[in-house]
Amino acid sequence: MNLEKHIENIQKYDVPVIVTLNSFITDTEAEYAYIKKFCEDSGCEFALSEVWAKGGEGGVALAEKVLHTLEHRPGNFHVLYPDDMSLKDKIHTIAAEIYGADGVSYTPAASKALKNIEDMGFKNLPVCMAKTQYSLSDDQTKLGRPTGFTINVRDAYVSAGAGFVVALTGSIMTMPGLPRKPAAEGIDVDSEGKITGLF
């Protein structure tokens, strides 16, 4: 279950976790109760957000939960790897600890790029993994909490100004994300020149 893995991932940093569920009119009390119990059983707080229906007033419960957590559950934040770890070891740590991968494979281009980045003196930068948002793996068809997979790094580059190294995985492209169905498909102009579908 993705929620379970996301909670575990945040807990790896030794900080308190609050899960919020955006409430919609189609949701049921049983669904709210299930998620709340699941979160509490996982050692984290839960708050229902009703901003969709009530605007700012619907976010008060979440704000109060955040304030209460900050006051009563102090964190002991730490990072997952030291700065002086090799870039490949940093990538492996992220793949194993955050995604649950069994390992990491590198194309020759990726291995060469990572070596060049380290040779240029950027070894101590943190790593940003560029991968699909649809899966914990780099394969968007592996939904939920996949197991038995390898993260495939095909290239890497340094974003020196931003202060991190980017590892490109799978078939990901580093451009602004677009929805599966572009909004343009819902835009039309009728015979009188009236435009519909714009938001």
Disulfide bonds with the S-S distance in Angstrom:
none
